[in-house]
Each structure stands twice: as structure tokens, then as C-alpha cells.
């Protein structure tokens, strides 16, 4: 269903009444909730409607003199941490037998571990555009990874970028009063740090520190970072720690200067995408379990990410903003295939138990790690098995921020507010991916409830849709439908399409309807070469 409903919630300031740190009242027009904190009560950290029977008891137990009323924005800070090509099975908490990820394992145990979390595409650029816009990246015209735009191409790929008209998470949160910043891999344009295309600042980030694509020459001592339009030059250290440093510094400075203003930080690590480089000290610890030196370096690369995440989470605690900061951790796509290209020789990412790898439309292409942590609002130790997507971040974050959505904005996800309290989410349309350059033959995929559906298109591999090929794409019909029950077959091993024609027909129709709608609303580029 197209989400055209404008959110009417006005941006009234919230006032917090604190009573001996034992409970707080958040007062907003139309929304009156009581949060119980630090109480020996089994439903600690829950919000209660104003009529909850505990309220009068608690009020009687306090004195007015203990109450301080102060104007304070109680909306959460939000941090998105995204890895590059992290395998679904690469973290300890997702079952890796060797890689040590204690910080991410703890983050999951303190929040929600998502078993069925999806990125918006099986490759870098579209995945990031989908996350930032809350829409299938095809709508923005970003179909495949974006090469540098230094040469005109017949398929117009040199033009591809997230256009200025796209509505993004940072734009919406900034309008709602948030401070916004990003650090790491951008990969949403072909002309990075050029006035010819929108840059991270144009996408809504007040502060940005990034690279067009990978850290170069590798994760070690990168030379290609740009901060707010100014090339930084060589930096000593490893990319994920450098990116974490930028985040820690920016967040710390922001808390000093504007402690009452909530912030959004997008932290996009380059690891563990090639070209991989890892600290010797960590690599050494894996030499006894890794088959090769390069596998040990890959394992160390993921552990280095874990250490960077640990430093960020420790900073939130030291700044005393841990309780009111939502941190999400995920990956842009699945693991790279070892030696798929010449320099992909460290790519020992683990897709198990999923089928495929990065660039596939089977589960390993885009089912990724998904961890959500927000101690003030999310109960610890939850495991979430509903299908969730990075498409859901925009509707979730804008709701938390009370931000207005533009009229007629077509979104492809749903808000995840309910999962904090174990409620089922409502998804008005299935998750659909159309990746025309997939390694496997089924270029279109759908997740609907427990069903995974794959379909072929009678098309050659395409990296872009443009005026020269759009008619051929429009004429291509979905065919050779495959159906899998992911509840019992996470590895997509048993195609049920032939066993259950009625189910297959129903799912095929649903996929066709949603795919056609997406195609009709996908941006089409015009090549400069006729
Ligand atoms: Ca990637």
C-alpha cells in the first residue's frame, strides 16, 4: 500500500518530571506516559498509559518538592551502524565458530537479535540508498553499485546518484530538530565531493566524513576521506576505528554544546569489504584456526569492527546517553565470494546457513545481521523472527522523532515500534527485490510472511535501466517461479512451487503486482551516448 498519510503529530517540546530518579513523567500534548526506571518491578522499562493503576500509588509516595520540571527533548538519539559485505554467519551471536564479537554479542543480548533482517539490495549502493530513503532503491534509479563517474557509458551508469529530490532519513530528522552526521562509506553517487551531484550534506547530514566507495588503498592508513568537502589526506590507523573516532568525537562535542538536542548518526564501516587490512595483533590470534593467512585477516577484520562498536557503545555510557539512544547494527549485503574478482582474496565471509552470497537474490544476498539496542525502551534478551528490513528504518525513526512525512511519499517499509514490546508488525506490502545484475538467474525476489518467492526475467544481466533498455525490461515477464517456506527451509533447498499450485498462483500474482508497480515507478536514466 502506498503510504501517503501525512503525520499530523505536532512538534511540541516534551517536559520530563523526575522524581528521585525512580520514575519520570513525560508530558506531551495528546501523549501522556509514565516510564518506570530503576524500579524492582518485573516490567521495568515499559511505558504505561496514563490510567495505569500504579500511577496514583507512585505519586502518593513522592513529594512535590522532589519534582523538578525542566524543558527537555526526550526523543531518542539514533545511531545506524552498517557494515560492508558482512556475512550473515560472521558474528559470534549468529553462529560463527571462531570470530570473536563480544561487543555485538552483548549488544544483541541487551536488546533485540533479529533472525530475519533484510538489507534493501544485495549490493552496496542500492542497499544504502534504500536504507536512507525507506524505498526500494529502484525508485531512485540506483540498481547496482555505482562506479566513479569519470567516463560516459552507453548505459548511463556514470550519471547514477541519489538525487536531490529524494527524501532521506537525515533530511526528515533534521527538519524535526535533530542534529545529523555521517562517517564512512557513502557510495550514493558517482561524482563524490563534486558540485555536479548531491553530496552527503545535500542528503541532510550537518556533518560528514566519508569516501565515495572503499577506503583506499585499504583499511590500513586510508588516504581518501573527505570531511565536509575538504580532503583529509593520509590518516593513520584502520578504517573502522577512524570512522568510530569521528563518531565518538562528533557525539561527544554535540553533547557538550547541545545536550538537549537529539542526534542521528549514520556510521558506515568499510569493513569487511575488500581491500581488507587488519591489525597484526588481532590477526595473530586467528592463525591457529584459520586455513590461510588471508582468512585470519578476514576474521580479524570483523573483530576489529566489533571493537569499534564497543568503543561507540562505551562512549554512550560515559556520556550518560546510553538509555535514550537507539543503536541499530546491520550490513549492506551478504558476504563476497572468495576470488570473485582479482583482489577478492581475503573474502572469507560466511553465508551459512543461507544459500548464495552477495549479489544473489537468494537469502545470503540480503538477509543480514540485524541488532537493535535501546536500554531505556527495549527489553533485553529478545529474539525477533518477523521479517524486518532496513526499509523500515525511515518510518520507524520518523515516528520516534515525530517528524512529518511529505504527502504522497511512496514508502516500501513499515514502522517497527511494536517489536520493542513483542507485538506483530503490520506490513501492507511484501518485501520485493529486483536486482537485474544478480549472479543467480532469478533476478526478482519477494518475502511475504514465511514465504520466499523467486522469479526469472527473460533478460540479459543489466546494471542500469535507461531509455535504451526500458521497453525490453517492461516487456519481460516474471517466469519460472520458485517458492520456499523459510520457516522450515532457511537454505531454500526445497522448491514447493510444483507441490502447491494454488499457493504458487497466489504468490506469483502478488509478486507480479508488486514488481510491476515498482518497475512503473522506477527512475529511468537517459544516456548521453545515443
Ligand atoms: Ca557491500
Boltz pocket constraint, residues with backbone or C-beta under 6 A from the ligand:
constraints:
  - pocket:
      binder: B
      contacts: [[A, 83], [A, 84], [A, 85], [A, 123], [A, 124], [A, 273], [A, 332], [A, 333], [A, 334]]
      max_distance: 6.0
